[in-house]
Amino acid sequence: MEELNSVTIYWLISIGLFVGFVIDLAMIKRGIGMIGNVLWGAAGSVIIGVISIQLNLFAPLVYATIGSIAFLFLINVFSFHTEDKVDAKSV
């Protein structure tokens, strides 16, 4: 089983940064942007990884990767902004 130490936290942050970068490439100028994706990816990976380590789950780095992908998906889906803004006077 994994233990929560500085090496594990390093890998959780690294996985989150990579997942955030890949999600930003997949979103193609939609969603929250590169900085947001990278930072929230790292944060989501650390949160999910620490929870899975505390619950003694097998392969917490895999859970952190999947959790970070799901976390970024939810953040990007609910942050879409419409390009077409309609004025109240023109309707």
HTML snippet that shows the backbone in 3Dmol.js (N, CA, C, O; Angstrom):
<script src="https://3Dmol.org/build/3Dmol-min.js"></script>
<div id="view" style="width:600px;height:400px;position:relative"></div>
<script>
const pdb = `
ATOM      1  N   MET A   1       0.827  -1.183   0.000  1.00  0.00           N
ATOM      2  CA  MET A   1       0.000   0.000   0.000  1.00  0.00           C
ATOM      3  C   MET A   1       0.877   1.253   0.000  1.00  0.00           C
ATOM      4  O   MET A   1       1.995   1.249   0.514  1.00  0.00           O
ATOM      5  N   GLU A   2       0.350   2.306  -0.579  1.00  0.00           N
ATOM      6  CA  GLU A   2       1.040   3.593  -0.601  1.00  0.00           C
ATOM      7  C   GLU A   2       0.933   4.256   0.758  1.00  0.00           C
ATOM      8  O   GLU A   2      -0.019   4.038   1.509  1.00  0.00           O
ATOM      9  N   GLU A   3       1.920   5.060   1.051  1.00  0.00           N
ATOM     10  CA  GLU A   3       1.844   5.883   2.251  1.00  0.00           C
ATOM     11  C   GLU A   3       1.940   7.337   1.823  1.00  0.00           C
ATOM     12  O   GLU A   3       2.513   7.651   0.780  1.00  0.00           O
ATOM     13  N   LEU A   4       1.383   8.210   2.625  1.00  0.00           N
ATOM     14  CA  LEU A   4       1.353   9.616   2.292  1.00  0.00           C
ATOM     15  C   LEU A   4       2.666  10.264   2.718  1.00  0.00           C
ATOM     16  O   LEU A   4       2.870  10.559   3.896  1.00  0.00           O
ATOM     17  N   ASN A   5       3.553  10.482   1.752  1.00  0.00           N
ATOM     18  CA  ASN A   5       4.817  11.153   2.009  1.00  0.00           C
ATOM     19  C   ASN A   5       5.074  12.142   0.876  1.00  0.00           C
ATOM     20  O   ASN A   5       4.240  12.306  -0.015  1.00  0.00           O
ATOM     21  N   SER A   6       6.218  12.792   0.914  1.00  0.00           N
ATOM     22  CA  SER A   6       6.494  13.845  -0.071  1.00  0.00           C
ATOM     23  C   SER A   6       6.625  13.304  -1.495  1.00  0.00           C
ATOM     24  O   SER A   6       6.276  13.995  -2.453  1.00  0.00           O
ATOM     25  N   VAL A   7       7.120  12.089  -1.641  1.00  0.00           N
ATOM     26  CA  VAL A   7       7.245  11.508  -2.984  1.00  0.00           C
ATOM     27  C   VAL A   7       5.864  11.235  -3.585  1.00  0.00           C
ATOM     28  O   VAL A   7       5.638  11.478  -4.770  1.00  0.00           O
ATOM     29  N   THR A   8       4.962  10.740  -2.775  1.00  0.00           N
ATOM     30  CA  THR A   8       3.606  10.483  -3.251  1.00  0.00           C
ATOM     31  C   THR A   8       2.908  11.786  -3.618  1.00  0.00           C
ATOM     32  O   THR A   8       2.212  11.850  -4.631  1.00  0.00           O
ATOM     33  N   ILE A   9       3.086  12.813  -2.815  1.00  0.00           N
ATOM     34  CA  ILE A   9       2.476  14.111  -3.123  1.00  0.00           C
ATOM     35  C   ILE A   9       3.070  14.684  -4.407  1.00  0.00           C
ATOM     36  O   ILE A   9       2.352  15.283  -5.207  1.00  0.00           O
ATOM     37  N   TYR A  10       4.378  14.505  -4.611  1.00  0.00           N
ATOM     38  CA  TYR A  10       5.009  14.939  -5.857  1.00  0.00           C
ATOM     39  C   TYR A  10       4.356  14.255  -7.053  1.00  0.00           C
ATOM     40  O   TYR A  10       4.038  14.912  -8.044  1.00  0.00           O
ATOM     41  N   TRP A  11       4.155  12.945  -6.970  1.00  0.00           N
ATOM     42  CA  TRP A  11       3.560  12.221  -8.087  1.00  0.00           C
ATOM     43  C   TRP A  11       2.103  12.603  -8.293  1.00  0.00           C
ATOM     44  O   TRP A  11       1.634  12.654  -9.430  1.00  0.00           O
ATOM     45  N   LEU A  12       1.386  12.871  -7.220  1.00  0.00           N
ATOM     46  CA  LEU A  12      -0.001  13.315  -7.364  1.00  0.00           C
ATOM     47  C   LEU A  12      -0.068  14.661  -8.070  1.00  0.00           C
ATOM     48  O   LEU A  12      -0.906  14.857  -8.951  1.00  0.00           O
ATOM     49  N   ILE A  13       0.806  15.590  -7.693  1.00  0.00           N
ATOM     50  CA  ILE A  13       0.831  16.897  -8.348  1.00  0.00           C
ATOM     51  C   ILE A  13       1.253  16.759  -9.805  1.00  0.00           C
ATOM     52  O   ILE A  13       0.674  17.407 -10.677  1.00  0.00           O
ATOM     53  N   SER A  14       2.251  15.924 -10.083  1.00  0.00           N
ATOM     54  CA  SER A  14       2.709  15.730 -11.458  1.00  0.00           C
ATOM     55  C   SER A  14       1.619  15.122 -12.333  1.00  0.00           C
ATOM     56  O   SER A  14       1.428  15.544 -13.473  1.00  0.00           O
ATOM     57  N   ILE A  15       0.917  14.151 -11.814  1.00  0.00           N
ATOM     58  CA  ILE A  15      -0.183  13.542 -12.563  1.00  0.00           C
ATOM     59  C   ILE A  15      -1.270  14.574 -12.827  1.00  0.00           C
ATOM     60  O   ILE A  15      -1.805  14.637 -13.934  1.00  0.00           O
ATOM     61  N   GLY A  16      -1.601  15.380 -11.829  1.00  0.00           N
ATOM     62  CA  GLY A  16      -2.620  16.413 -11.997  1.00  0.00           C
ATOM     63  C   GLY A  16      -2.238  17.457 -13.023  1.00  0.00           C
ATOM     64  O   GLY A  16      -3.076  17.890 -13.814  1.00  0.00           O
ATOM     65  N   LEU A  17      -0.962  17.870 -13.018  1.00  0.00           N
ATOM     66  CA  LEU A  17      -0.508  18.843 -14.010  1.00  0.00           C
ATOM     67  C   LEU A  17      -0.597  18.282 -15.422  1.00  0.00           C
ATOM     68  O   LEU A  17      -1.020  18.974 -16.347  1.00  0.00           O
ATOM     69  N   PHE A  18      -0.198  17.027 -15.583  1.00  0.00           N
ATOM     70  CA  PHE A  18      -0.260  16.386 -16.903  1.00  0.00           C
ATOM     71  C   PHE A  18      -1.705  16.226 -17.373  1.00  0.00           C
ATOM     72  O   PHE A  18      -2.020  16.512 -18.528  1.00  0.00           O
ATOM     73  N   VAL A  19      -2.572  15.774 -16.487  1.00  0.00           N
ATOM     74  CA  VAL A  19      -3.982  15.596 -16.850  1.00  0.00           C
ATOM     75  C   VAL A  19      -4.604  16.944 -17.206  1.00  0.00           C
ATOM     76  O   VAL A  19      -5.369  17.038 -18.166  1.00  0.00           O
ATOM     77  N   GLY A  20      -4.282  17.985 -16.446  1.00  0.00           N
ATOM     78  CA  GLY A  20      -4.800  19.315 -16.761  1.00  0.00           C
ATOM     79  C   GLY A  20      -4.349  19.807 -18.120  1.00  0.00           C
ATOM     80  O   GLY A  20      -5.130  20.409 -18.858  1.00  0.00           O
ATOM     81  N   PHE A  21      -3.095  19.554 -18.456  1.00  0.00           N
ATOM     82  CA  PHE A  21      -2.577  19.958 -19.765  1.00  0.00           C
ATOM     83  C   PHE A  21      -3.277  19.196 -20.899  1.00  0.00           C
ATOM     84  O   PHE A  21      -3.651  19.789 -21.911  1.00  0.00           O
ATOM     85  N   VAL A  22      -3.447  17.900 -20.725  1.00  0.00           N
ATOM     86  CA  VAL A  22      -4.106  17.093 -21.758  1.00  0.00           C
ATOM     87  C   VAL A  22      -5.574  17.499 -21.916  1.00  0.00           C
ATOM     88  O   VAL A  22      -6.076  17.574 -23.037  1.00  0.00           O
ATOM     89  N   ILE A  23      -6.256  17.759 -20.813  1.00  0.00           N
ATOM     90  CA  ILE A  23      -7.657  18.196 -20.888  1.00  0.00           C
ATOM     91  C   ILE A  23      -7.743  19.550 -21.594  1.00  0.00           C
ATOM     92  O   ILE A  23      -8.670  19.779 -22.371  1.00  0.00           O
ATOM     93  N   ASP A  24      -6.799  20.440 -21.336  1.00  0.00           N
ATOM     94  CA  ASP A  24      -6.797  21.728 -22.016  1.00  0.00           C
ATOM     95  C   ASP A  24      -6.608  21.553 -23.519  1.00  0.00           C
ATOM     96  O   ASP A  24      -7.244  22.253 -24.308  1.00  0.00           O
ATOM     97  N   LEU A  25      -5.746  20.634 -23.920  1.00  0.00           N
ATOM     98  CA  LEU A  25      -5.577  20.361 -25.354  1.00  0.00           C
ATOM     99  C   LEU A  25      -6.847  19.790 -25.959  1.00  0.00           C
ATOM    100  O   LEU A  25      -7.176  20.095 -27.105  1.00  0.00           O
ATOM    101  N   ALA A  26      -7.561  18.972 -25.213  1.00  0.00           N
ATOM    102  CA  ALA A  26      -8.779  18.350 -25.734  1.00  0.00           C
ATOM    103  C   ALA A  26      -9.938  19.347 -25.821  1.00  0.00           C
ATOM    104  O   ALA A  26     -10.823  19.183 -26.661  1.00  0.00           O
ATOM    105  N   MET A  27      -9.949  20.367 -24.974  1.00  0.00           N
ATOM    106  CA  MET A  27     -11.074  21.308 -24.946  1.00  0.00           C
ATOM    107  C   MET A  27     -11.017  22.335 -26.081  1.00  0.00           C
ATOM    108  O   MET A  27     -12.047  22.911 -26.429  1.00  0.00           O
ATOM    109  N   ILE A  28      -9.864  22.573 -26.653  1.00  0.00           N
ATOM    110  CA  ILE A  28      -9.674  23.474 -27.801  1.00  0.00           C
ATOM    111  C   ILE A  28     -10.348  24.830 -27.582  1.00  0.00           C
ATOM    112  O   ILE A  28     -11.381  25.126 -28.183  1.00  0.00           O
ATOM    113  N   LYS A  29      -9.749  25.643 -26.716  1.00  0.00           N
ATOM    114  CA  LYS A  29     -10.160  27.023 -26.450  1.00  0.00           C
ATOM    115  C   LYS A  29     -11.581  27.140 -25.920  1.00  0.00           C
ATOM    116  O   LYS A  29     -12.257  28.134 -26.186  1.00  0.00           O
ATOM    117  N   ARG A  30     -12.038  26.154 -25.184  1.00  0.00           N
ATOM    118  CA  ARG A  30     -13.317  26.240 -24.494  1.00  0.00           C
ATOM    119  C   ARG A  30     -13.056  25.910 -23.037  1.00  0.00           C
ATOM    120  O   ARG A  30     -11.995  25.378 -22.709  1.00  0.00           O
ATOM    121  N   GLY A  31     -13.965  26.202 -22.187  1.00  0.00           N
ATOM    122  CA  GLY A  31     -13.803  25.860 -20.783  1.00  0.00           C
ATOM    123  C   GLY A  31     -13.076  26.945 -20.013  1.00  0.00           C
ATOM    124  O   GLY A  31     -13.258  28.130 -20.292  1.00  0.00           O
ATOM    125  N   ILE A  32     -12.255  26.557 -19.045  1.00  0.00           N
ATOM    126  CA  ILE A  32     -11.660  27.519 -18.126  1.00  0.00           C
ATOM    127  C   ILE A  32     -10.259  27.963 -18.513  1.00  0.00           C
ATOM    128  O   ILE A  32      -9.707  28.822 -17.826  1.00  0.00           O
ATOM    129  N   GLY A  33      -9.663  27.448 -19.542  1.00  0.00           N
ATOM    130  CA  GLY A  33      -8.341  27.875 -19.979  1.00  0.00           C
ATOM    131  C   GLY A  33      -7.230  26.997 -19.429  1.00  0.00           C
ATOM    132  O   GLY A  33      -7.463  26.125 -18.591  1.00  0.00           O
ATOM    133  N   MET A  34      -6.029  27.239 -19.909  1.00  0.00           N
ATOM    134  CA  MET A  34      -4.906  26.372 -19.565  1.00  0.00           C
ATOM    135  C   MET A  34      -4.498  26.489 -18.101  1.00  0.00           C
ATOM    136  O   MET A  34      -4.310  25.470 -17.436  1.00  0.00           O
ATOM    137  N   ILE A  35      -4.360  27.694 -17.590  1.00  0.00           N
ATOM    138  CA  ILE A  35      -3.920  27.855 -16.206  1.00  0.00           C
ATOM    139  C   ILE A  35      -4.928  27.223 -15.252  1.00  0.00           C
ATOM    140  O   ILE A  35      -4.547  26.527 -14.312  1.00  0.00           O
ATOM    141  N   GLY A  36      -6.195  27.463 -15.491  1.00  0.00           N
ATOM    142  CA  GLY A  36      -7.230  26.879 -14.649  1.00  0.00           C
ATOM    143  C   GLY A  36      -7.241  25.362 -14.704  1.00  0.00           C
ATOM    144  O   GLY A  36      -7.357  24.701 -13.672  1.00  0.00           O
ATOM    145  N   ASN A  37      -7.121  24.808 -15.902  1.00  0.00           N
ATOM    146  CA  ASN A  37      -7.103  23.356 -16.043  1.00  0.00           C
ATOM    147  C   ASN A  37      -5.918  22.723 -15.338  1.00  0.00           C
ATOM    148  O   ASN A  37      -6.058  21.691 -14.683  1.00  0.00           O
ATOM    149  N   VAL A  38      -4.759  23.334 -15.471  1.00  0.00           N
ATOM    150  CA  VAL A  38      -3.558  22.766 -14.857  1.00  0.00           C
ATOM    151  C   VAL A  38      -3.641  22.850 -13.332  1.00  0.00           C
ATOM    152  O   VAL A  38      -3.341  21.880 -12.637  1.00  0.00           O
ATOM    153  N   LEU A  39      -4.048  24.015 -12.814  1.00  0.00           N
ATOM    154  CA  LEU A  39      -4.132  24.169 -11.361  1.00  0.00           C
ATOM    155  C   LEU A  39      -5.228  23.304 -10.741  1.00  0.00           C
ATOM    156  O   LEU A  39      -5.008  22.651  -9.721  1.00  0.00           O
ATOM    157  N   TRP A  40      -6.408  23.304 -11.361  1.00  0.00           N
ATOM    158  CA  TRP A  40      -7.488  22.475 -10.827  1.00  0.00           C
ATOM    159  C   TRP A  40      -7.211  20.992 -11.019  1.00  0.00           C
ATOM    160  O   TRP A  40      -7.668  20.170 -10.225  1.00  0.00           O
ATOM    161  N   GLY A  41      -6.473  20.642 -12.058  1.00  0.00           N
ATOM    162  CA  GLY A  41      -6.079  19.241 -12.242  1.00  0.00           C
ATOM    163  C   GLY A  41      -5.163  18.774 -11.134  1.00  0.00           C
ATOM    164  O   GLY A  41      -5.327  17.672 -10.610  1.00  0.00           O
ATOM    165  N   ALA A  42      -4.188  19.612 -10.770  1.00  0.00           N
ATOM    166  CA  ALA A  42      -3.282  19.268  -9.674  1.00  0.00           C
ATOM    167  C   ALA A  42      -4.033  19.197  -8.355  1.00  0.00           C
ATOM    168  O   ALA A  42      -3.811  18.285  -7.558  1.00  0.00           O
ATOM    169  N   ALA A  43      -4.923  20.161  -8.122  1.00  0.00           N
ATOM    170  CA  ALA A  43      -5.691  20.161  -6.869  1.00  0.00           C
ATOM    171  C   ALA A  43      -6.599  18.938  -6.784  1.00  0.00           C
ATOM    172  O   ALA A  43      -6.671  18.290  -5.740  1.00  0.00           O
ATOM    173  N   GLY A  44      -7.288  18.622  -7.868  1.00  0.00           N
ATOM    174  CA  GLY A  44      -8.171  17.453  -7.868  1.00  0.00           C
ATOM    175  C   GLY A  44      -7.417  16.153  -7.684  1.00  0.00           C
ATOM    176  O   GLY A  44      -7.890  15.247  -6.998  1.00  0.00           O
ATOM    177  N   SER A  45      -6.258  16.059  -8.288  1.00  0.00           N
ATOM    178  CA  SER A  45      -5.452  14.854  -8.159  1.00  0.00           C
ATOM    179  C   SER A  45      -4.969  14.662  -6.723  1.00  0.00           C
ATOM    180  O   SER A  45      -4.997  13.548  -6.199  1.00  0.00           O
ATOM    181  N   VAL A  46      -4.529  15.741  -6.092  1.00  0.00           N
ATOM    182  CA  VAL A  46      -4.063  15.642  -4.703  1.00  0.00           C
ATOM    183  C   VAL A  46      -5.220  15.285  -3.780  1.00  0.00           C
ATOM    184  O   VAL A  46      -5.063  14.441  -2.896  1.00  0.00           O
ATOM    185  N   ILE A  47      -6.372  15.907  -3.967  1.00  0.00           N
ATOM    186  CA  ILE A  47      -7.527  15.632  -3.103  1.00  0.00           C
ATOM    187  C   ILE A  47      -7.962  14.177  -3.234  1.00  0.00           C
ATOM    188  O   ILE A  47      -8.121  13.487  -2.227  1.00  0.00           O
ATOM    189  N   ILE A  48      -8.154  13.709  -4.448  1.00  0.00           N
ATOM    190  CA  ILE A  48      -8.600  12.329  -4.672  1.00  0.00           C
ATOM    191  C   ILE A  48      -7.526  11.338  -4.237  1.00  0.00           C
ATOM    192  O   ILE A  48      -7.849  10.295  -3.667  1.00  0.00           O
ATOM    193  N   GLY A  49      -6.263  11.642  -4.493  1.00  0.00           N
ATOM    194  CA  GLY A  49      -5.174  10.754  -4.087  1.00  0.00           C
ATOM    195  C   GLY A  49      -5.066  10.616  -2.582  1.00  0.00           C
ATOM    196  O   GLY A  49      -4.896   9.508  -2.072  1.00  0.00           O
ATOM    197  N   VAL A  50      -5.165  11.731  -1.861  1.00  0.00           N
ATOM    198  CA  VAL A  50      -5.084  11.672  -0.397  1.00  0.00           C
ATOM    199  C   VAL A  50      -6.274  10.911   0.178  1.00  0.00           C
ATOM    200  O   VAL A  50      -6.116  10.131   1.117  1.00  0.00           O
ATOM    201  N   ILE A  51      -7.452  11.129  -0.374  1.00  0.00           N
ATOM    202  CA  ILE A  51      -8.628  10.394   0.100  1.00  0.00           C
ATOM    203  C   ILE A  51      -8.462   8.897  -0.147  1.00  0.00           C
ATOM    204  O   ILE A  51      -8.784   8.088   0.723  1.00  0.00           O
ATOM    205  N   SER A  52      -7.966   8.526  -1.318  1.00  0.00           N
ATOM    206  CA  SER A  52      -7.807   7.095  -1.604  1.00  0.00           C
ATOM    207  C   SER A  52      -6.700   6.468  -0.758  1.00  0.00           C
ATOM    208  O   SER A  52      -6.786   5.286  -0.427  1.00  0.00           O
ATOM    209  N   ILE A  53      -5.670   7.223  -0.402  1.00  0.00           N
ATOM    210  CA  ILE A  53      -4.632   6.703   0.499  1.00  0.00           C
ATOM    211  C   ILE A  53      -5.195   6.521   1.902  1.00  0.00           C
ATOM    212  O   ILE A  53      -4.914   5.522   2.563  1.00  0.00           O
ATOM    213  N   GLN A  54      -5.987   7.484   2.355  1.00  0.00           N
ATOM    214  CA  GLN A  54      -6.571   7.385   3.691  1.00  0.00           C
ATOM    215  C   GLN A  54      -7.561   6.228   3.798  1.00  0.00           C
ATOM    216  O   GLN A  54      -7.724   5.643   4.869  1.00  0.00           O
ATOM    217  N   LEU A  55      -8.218   5.900   2.691  1.00  0.00           N
ATOM    218  CA  LEU A  55      -9.160   4.769   2.679  1.00  0.00           C
ATOM    219  C   LEU A  55      -8.475   3.434   2.390  1.00  0.00           C
ATOM    220  O   LEU A  55      -9.140   2.402   2.313  1.00  0.00           O
ATOM    221  N   ASN A  56      -7.151   3.448   2.229  1.00  0.00           N
ATOM    222  CA  ASN A  56      -6.358   2.248   1.941  1.00  0.00           C
ATOM    223  C   ASN A  56      -6.820   1.522   0.680  1.00  0.00           C
ATOM    224  O   ASN A  56      -6.886   0.293   0.654  1.00  0.00           O
ATOM    225  N   LEU A  57      -7.136   2.283  -0.357  1.00  0.00           N
ATOM    226  CA  LEU A  57      -7.524   1.690  -1.626  1.00  0.00           C
ATOM    227  C   LEU A  57      -6.282   1.289  -2.408  1.00  0.00           C
ATOM    228  O   LEU A  57      -5.211   1.873  -2.249  1.00  0.00           O
ATOM    229  N   PHE A  58      -6.447   0.284  -3.253  1.00  0.00           N
ATOM    230  CA  PHE A  58      -5.348  -0.193  -4.085  1.00  0.00           C
ATOM    231  C   PHE A  58      -5.115   0.799  -5.215  1.00  0.00           C
ATOM    232  O   PHE A  58      -6.077   1.293  -5.802  1.00  0.00           O
ATOM    233  N   ALA A  59      -3.874   1.100  -5.530  1.00  0.00           N
ATOM    234  CA  ALA A  59      -3.441   1.976  -6.631  1.00  0.00           C
ATOM    235  C   ALA A  59      -4.036   3.383  -6.518  1.00  0.00           C
ATOM    236  O   ALA A  59      -4.855   3.760  -7.355  1.00  0.00           O
ATOM    237  N   PRO A  60      -3.650   4.166  -5.512  1.00  0.00           N
ATOM    238  CA  PRO A  60      -4.211   5.510  -5.360  1.00  0.00           C
ATOM    239  C   PRO A  60      -3.819   6.471  -6.478  1.00  0.00           C
ATOM    240  O   PRO A  60      -4.531   7.445  -6.721  1.00  0.00           O
ATOM    241  N   LEU A  61      -2.701   6.219  -7.169  1.00  0.00           N
ATOM    242  CA  LEU A  61      -2.330   7.093  -8.273  1.00  0.00           C
ATOM    243  C   LEU A  61      -3.274   6.933  -9.460  1.00  0.00           C
ATOM    244  O   LEU A  61      -3.536   7.892 -10.186  1.00  0.00           O
ATOM    245  N   VAL A  62      -3.774   5.741  -9.651  1.00  0.00           N
ATOM    246  CA  VAL A  62      -4.760   5.510 -10.716  1.00  0.00           C
ATOM    247  C   VAL A  62      -6.073   6.201 -10.361  1.00  0.00           C
ATOM    248  O   VAL A  62      -6.691   6.840 -11.213  1.00  0.00           O
ATOM    249  N   TYR A  63      -6.498   6.073  -9.105  1.00  0.00           N
ATOM    250  CA  TYR A  63      -7.708   6.759  -8.662  1.00  0.00           C
ATOM    251  C   TYR A  63      -7.541   8.273  -8.778  1.00  0.00           C
ATOM    252  O   TYR A  63      -8.489   8.974  -9.133  1.00  0.00           O
ATOM    253  N   ALA A  64      -6.348   8.779  -8.483  1.00  0.00           N
ATOM    254  CA  ALA A  64      -6.099  10.211  -8.598  1.00  0.00           C
ATOM    255  C   ALA A  64      -6.205  10.668 -10.044  1.00  0.00           C
ATOM    256  O   ALA A  64      -6.734  11.747 -10.312  1.00  0.00           O
ATOM    257  N   THR A  65      -5.715   9.870 -10.972  1.00  0.00           N
ATOM    258  CA  THR A  65      -5.794  10.218 -12.390  1.00  0.00           C
ATOM    259  C   THR A  65      -7.243  10.246 -12.865  1.00  0.00           C
ATOM    260  O   THR A  65      -7.676  11.206 -13.503  1.00  0.00           O
ATOM    261  N   ILE A  66      -7.977   9.204 -12.555  1.00  0.00           N
ATOM    262  CA  ILE A  66      -9.384   9.132 -12.970  1.00  0.00           C
ATOM    263  C   ILE A  66     -10.206  10.217 -12.285  1.00  0.00           C
ATOM    264  O   ILE A  66     -11.069  10.835 -12.908  1.00  0.00           O
ATOM    265  N   GLY A  67      -9.937  10.448 -11.005  1.00  0.00           N
ATOM    266  CA  GLY A  67     -10.647  11.488 -10.276  1.00  0.00           C
ATOM    267  C   GLY A  67     -10.346  12.877 -10.801  1.00  0.00           C
ATOM    268  O   GLY A  67     -11.240  13.723 -10.852  1.00  0.00           O
ATOM    269  N   SER A  68      -9.122  13.129 -11.187  1.00  0.00           N
ATOM    270  CA  SER A  68      -8.747  14.420 -11.739  1.00  0.00           C
ATOM    271  C   SER A  68      -9.413  14.653 -13.096  1.00  0.00           C
ATOM    272  O   SER A  68      -9.844  15.767 -13.395  1.00  0.00           O
ATOM    273  N   ILE A  69      -9.495  13.623 -13.899  1.00  0.00           N
ATOM    274  CA  ILE A  69     -10.191  13.734 -15.189  1.00  0.00           C
ATOM    275  C   ILE A  69     -11.666  14.052 -14.971  1.00  0.00           C
ATOM    276  O   ILE A  69     -12.214  14.932 -15.635  1.00  0.00           O
ATOM    277  N   ALA A  70     -12.305  13.351 -14.057  1.00  0.00           N
ATOM    278  CA  ALA A  70     -13.724  13.596 -13.768  1.00  0.00           C
ATOM    279  C   ALA A  70     -13.929  14.994 -13.184  1.00  0.00           C
ATOM    280  O   ALA A  70     -14.885  15.683 -13.540  1.00  0.00           O
ATOM    281  N   PHE A  71     -13.042  15.408 -12.297  1.00  0.00           N
ATOM    282  CA  PHE A  71     -13.115  16.727 -11.673  1.00  0.00           C
ATOM    283  C   PHE A  71     -13.008  17.828 -12.724  1.00  0.00           C
ATOM    284  O   PHE A  71     -13.797  18.773 -12.718  1.00  0.00           O
ATOM    285  N   LEU A  72     -12.039  17.710 -13.622  1.00  0.00           N
ATOM    286  CA  LEU A  72     -11.863  18.713 -14.672  1.00  0.00           C
ATOM    287  C   LEU A  72     -13.014  18.689 -15.674  1.00  0.00           C
ATOM    288  O   LEU A  72     -13.393  19.731 -16.208  1.00  0.00           O
ATOM    289  N   PHE A  73     -13.563  17.520 -15.929  1.00  0.00           N
ATOM    290  CA  PHE A  73     -14.717  17.437 -16.823  1.00  0.00           C
ATOM    291  C   PHE A  73     -15.876  18.244 -16.259  1.00  0.00           C
ATOM    292  O   PHE A  73     -16.506  19.022 -16.976  1.00  0.00           O
ATOM    293  N   LEU A  74     -16.156  18.061 -14.976  1.00  0.00           N
ATOM    294  CA  LEU A  74     -17.262  18.791 -14.356  1.00  0.00           C
ATOM    295  C   LEU A  74     -17.010  20.293 -14.339  1.00  0.00           C
ATOM    296  O   LEU A  74     -17.919  21.079 -14.605  1.00  0.00           O
ATOM    297  N   ILE A  75     -15.793  20.692 -14.031  1.00  0.00           N
ATOM    298  CA  ILE A  75     -15.480  22.125 -13.999  1.00  0.00           C
ATOM    299  C   ILE A  75     -15.618  22.731 -15.390  1.00  0.00           C
ATOM    300  O   ILE A  75     -16.174  23.821 -15.527  1.00  0.00           O
ATOM    301  N   ASN A  76     -15.131  22.059 -16.417  1.00  0.00           N
ATOM    302  CA  ASN A  76     -15.186  22.607 -17.771  1.00  0.00           C
ATOM    303  C   ASN A  76     -16.591  22.597 -18.345  1.00  0.00           C
ATOM    304  O   ASN A  76     -16.955  23.514 -19.081  1.00  0.00           O
ATOM    305  N   VAL A  77     -17.377  21.605 -18.035  1.00  0.00           N
ATOM    306  CA  VAL A  77     -18.737  21.543 -18.569  1.00  0.00           C
ATOM    307  C   VAL A  77     -19.588  22.670 -18.003  1.00  0.00           C
ATOM    308  O   VAL A  77     -20.371  23.282 -18.729  1.00  0.00           O
ATOM    309  N   PHE A  78     -19.442  22.943 -16.725  1.00  0.00           N
ATOM    310  CA  PHE A  78     -20.287  23.961 -16.114  1.00  0.00           C
ATOM    311  C   PHE A  78     -19.720  25.371 -16.236  1.00  0.00           C
ATOM    312  O   PHE A  78     -20.281  26.298 -15.651  1.00  0.00           O
ATOM    313  N   SER A  79     -18.638  25.565 -16.967  1.00  0.00           N
ATOM    314  CA  SER A  79     -18.088  26.900 -17.144  1.00  0.00           C
ATOM    315  C   SER A  79     -18.186  27.394 -18.583  1.00  0.00           C
ATOM    316  O   SER A  79     -17.570  28.404 -18.924  1.00  0.00           O
ATOM    317  N   PHE A  80     -18.940  26.712 -19.430  1.00  0.00           N
ATOM    318  CA  PHE A  80     -19.092  27.178 -20.807  1.00  0.00           C
ATOM    319  C   PHE A  80     -19.836  28.499 -20.825  1.00  0.00           C
ATOM    320  O   PHE A  80     -20.800  28.695 -20.085  1.00  0.00           O
ATOM    321  N   HIS A  81     -19.378  29.403 -21.682  1.00  0.00           N
ATOM    322  CA  HIS A  81     -20.019  30.691 -21.862  1.00  0.00           C
ATOM    323  C   HIS A  81     -20.510  30.760 -23.292  1.00  0.00           C
ATOM    324  O   HIS A  81     -19.811  30.348 -24.219  1.00  0.00           O
ATOM    325  N   THR A  82     -21.705  31.277 -23.470  1.00  0.00           N
ATOM    326  CA  THR A  82     -22.240  31.379 -24.820  1.00  0.00           C
ATOM    327  C   THR A  82     -21.588  32.530 -25.559  1.00  0.00           C
ATOM    328  O   THR A  82     -21.302  33.572 -24.969  1.00  0.00           O
ATOM    329  N   GLU A  83     -21.356  32.349 -26.826  1.00  0.00           N
ATOM    330  CA  GLU A  83     -20.746  33.372 -27.666  1.00  0.00           C
ATOM    331  C   GLU A  83     -21.796  34.363 -28.178  1.00  0.00           C
ATOM    332  O   GLU A  83     -21.487  35.528 -28.428  1.00  0.00           O
ATOM    333  N   ASP A  84     -23.023  33.898 -28.332  1.00  0.00           N
ATOM    334  CA  ASP A  84     -24.080  34.749 -28.875  1.00  0.00           C
ATOM    335  C   ASP A  84     -24.802  35.452 -27.735  1.00  0.00           C
ATOM    336  O   ASP A  84     -25.547  34.831 -26.977  1.00  0.00           O
ATOM    337  N   LYS A  85     -24.573  36.743 -27.626  1.00  0.00           N
ATOM    338  CA  LYS A  85     -25.258  37.535 -26.599  1.00  0.00           C
ATOM    339  C   LYS A  85     -26.332  38.357 -27.298  1.00  0.00           C
ATOM    340  O   LYS A  85     -26.066  39.059 -28.274  1.00  0.00           O
ATOM    341  N   VAL A  86     -27.525  38.257 -26.786  1.00  0.00           N
ATOM    342  CA  VAL A  86     -28.662  38.940 -27.397  1.00  0.00           C
ATOM    343  C   VAL A  86     -29.008  40.153 -26.543  1.00  0.00           C
ATOM    344  O   VAL A  86     -29.124  40.050 -25.322  1.00  0.00           O
ATOM    345  N   ASP A  87     -29.171  41.303 -27.192  1.00  0.00           N
ATOM    346  CA  ASP A  87     -29.598  42.502 -26.493  1.00  0.00           C
ATOM    347  C   ASP A  87     -31.101  42.477 -26.300  1.00  0.00           C
ATOM    348  O   ASP A  87     -31.829  41.944 -27.137  1.00  0.00           O
ATOM    349  N   ALA A  88     -31.558  43.038 -25.226  1.00  0.00           N
ATOM    350  CA  ALA A  88     -32.995  43.076 -24.952  1.00  0.00           C
ATOM    351  C   ALA A  88     -33.715  44.012 -25.917  1.00  0.00           C
ATOM    352  O   ALA A  88     -34.893  43.807 -26.209  1.00  0.00           O
ATOM    353  N   LYS A  89     -33.024  45.039 -26.418  1.00  0.00           N
ATOM    354  CA  LYS A  89     -33.652  46.006 -27.329  1.00  0.00           C
ATOM    355  C   LYS A  89     -33.845  45.440 -28.723  1.00  0.00           C
ATOM    356  O   LYS A  89     -34.773  45.846 -29.423  1.00  0.00           O
ATOM    357  N   SER A  90     -33.001  44.519 -29.142  1.00  0.00           N
ATOM    358  CA  SER A  90     -33.083  44.017 -30.516  1.00  0.00           C
ATOM    359  C   SER A  90     -34.114  42.905 -30.673  1.00  0.00           C
ATOM    360  O   SER A  90     -34.407  42.506 -31.800  1.00  0.00           O
ATOM    361  N   VAL A  91     -34.659  42.404 -29.602  1.00  0.00           N
ATOM    362  CA  VAL A  91     -35.624  41.307 -29.691  1.00  0.00           C
ATOM    363  C   VAL A  91     -36.989  41.786 -29.885  1.00  0.00           C
ATOM    364  O   VAL A  91     -37.917  40.983 -29.980  1.00  0.00           O
TER     365      VAL A  91
END
`;
const viewer = $3Dmol.createViewer("view");
viewer.addModel(pdb, "pdb");
viewer.setStyle({}, {cartoon: {color: "spectrum"}});
viewer.zoomTo();
viewer.render();
</script>
